[in-house]
Amino acid sequence: MNQSPTVFIVDDDAAVLKGLARLLRSARLNVMAFGSPQEFLERHDPHAPGCLVLDLAMPGLNGLELQTALTAKGSAIPIIFLTGHGDIPTSVQAIKRGALDFLTKPVNDADLLKAVHAAIEKDRLARLARAELDDIQTRLDSLTRANVKCSPMSSPAS
Amino acid sequence: MALAAEAANLGVWIRDLVRNEIWASDRWRALFGFASTERLDLEKFQQRLHTDDREIFRQAVATATSGDGRYDVEFRVLLPDGRRRWIASRGRVEFNGGGKPVRVRGVSMDITHRKETEESNHNSNELMAAIFNSVPGLLFLYTEAGRLIRWNRQHEVMTGYSAQELLNFRAEDWYDAEDRITLARVFPKVFSEGYAEAEMKLIHKNGEKVSYALTGTKVIIDGKPCLVGIGIDITARKQAEAETLRQRMELAHLSRVTMLGELSGSMAHELNQPLTAILSNAQAAIRFLAHNNTDLDEVRDILKDIVEQDNRAGEVIRRLRLLLKKGEVQQQPIDVNDVVLEVLKLIRSDLVNQNVIVHTELAADLPSVKGDRVQLQQVLLNLVMNACDAMQVNAIADRQLRVRTELGADKNVRVSVSDCGAGIASDKFEIIFEPFYSTKPHGMGLGLSVCRTIISAHGGKLWAENGAKRGAVFNFTIPSQLESQS
């Protein structure tokens, strides 16, 4: 549970991917880079803490589709979208589906790092909240089980 | 004497001026259409004369009787059966002791044949002169040595030189150094092969160079080979050709700029990628350098990447500028496969955005074609963009674009662009190439018509058909340089 957070980057442009990864590493962040959305989807562990920096326009599966696939997989990883052109309908759609931020290329380091740190923090809090919730659920479950043990005849209506 | 005259086909006659009687041989009577027994006098004779020639006859008689007695006249006669005949009469007047003319003796002969030949020669000379002067261009006759010996009126008008000045002209006098090389090639060709033609600029007396289409044909005149030919002023045609070319270039450029407008988003993206990489790398380097014990190898690597990405951005700009350029059409050897790959690079992000998957089947060892690189890029770009548009309504997995190059049996390089769209209605295969025909709401309808003009100018063909299963296929062919060598 005390795993340090990782920034995952997905961009089909090798040069951009390498540059962004470097920038994040220069800010002493853990980075994992992926050249395609498919590759990320196959290898992503939903339990790993961190955030995703995702290029919007990619061949095959685009950023929005990856977002949908992740949600379906039960991953709640915060996503920062990168786009070449600030296409408003697409950004609205992405934000509505829970994208954390929407940055335009070329992205300035200050903007990117601010967004990444915010995302990591959000992920940390979300995981904390989920852990608490899990904890409560666990206790509730054990309570319920104890209750069942004490009074096997009780019914929800009583 | 009479016998000899008959043998020479001459009619003999004696006219008695005092008694107004004419004695004539049978041959003479036959010439004038009189019976051999008929009694003849001046009046009867004169009736046979062509009315226009009666005065000539009267004058000839008057001259002979008042002068040295020589009678010599040519006149036309009309025979009773309607035939016409030219007659030459020669004779001598006999005078009495008092110097008074009393008799004329003479001979007559039929000169119809000679007269008609003369007349037709005269006519054909007149005809020749008329033709010479009615040609709306230069007409000239040169000796084999290159001396101008005959020309028409127009020649003087159109070149500004008087007949006197033209008399000493030589063929090479008309041309500048460059055209003299052409002349040295075509002038002897007329004499060796009988005919030659060329386009050259004649220098007008005022120094102006005027474009002419010139022909020369060999003729033998008085046993010597000569060159007869014509020259037509083609300035207007040349100007029209230049104007057509200019308009075609303008239109191609306009259509290119329009297309690039549609592509601008894609172009911006193509520039954004290297710029993003450069910025991230540079900012990463600044941070790495601020760390204790900086990894200098990493920084070196970063700088190398920055240079690389800068070149990449420069390349995008170069391609864009090339397409926007409005310049002379360049004829150079082109590898069509290169053009395909360049165009796909240009439009890459557009294809990605539209989820179009491209399959290329590029023939290895494709011979080069001769043409204008930018214009061929324009054609391909247009076909690829149309194909993408045609598949916009398709499901994402169903947007497949195929670009194929091959060398045909006819030694033409063939390029096909196929899509998976709805295809083309069978009655629209030709209409789509007409200017201002468009299926797009904001289309100008110039794209395909300009494409076809471009391909035609390259000596090729552009046509549309439907794919074997579905979709449309646009094909164009361009003669390969293999063909021009064979």
Interface residues (C-beta under 8 A of the other chain):
Chain A: D12 D13 A15 V16 K18 G19 L20 R22 L23 R25 S26 A27 A57 M58 P59 N62 L82 G84 H85 K105 P106 V107 N108 D109
Chain B: G265 A268 H269 N272 Q273 P274 L275 T276 A277 I278 L279 S280 N281 Q283 A284 A285 I286 R287 F288 H291 E298 I302 D305 E308 Q309 R312 S349 L351 V352 N353 N355 I357
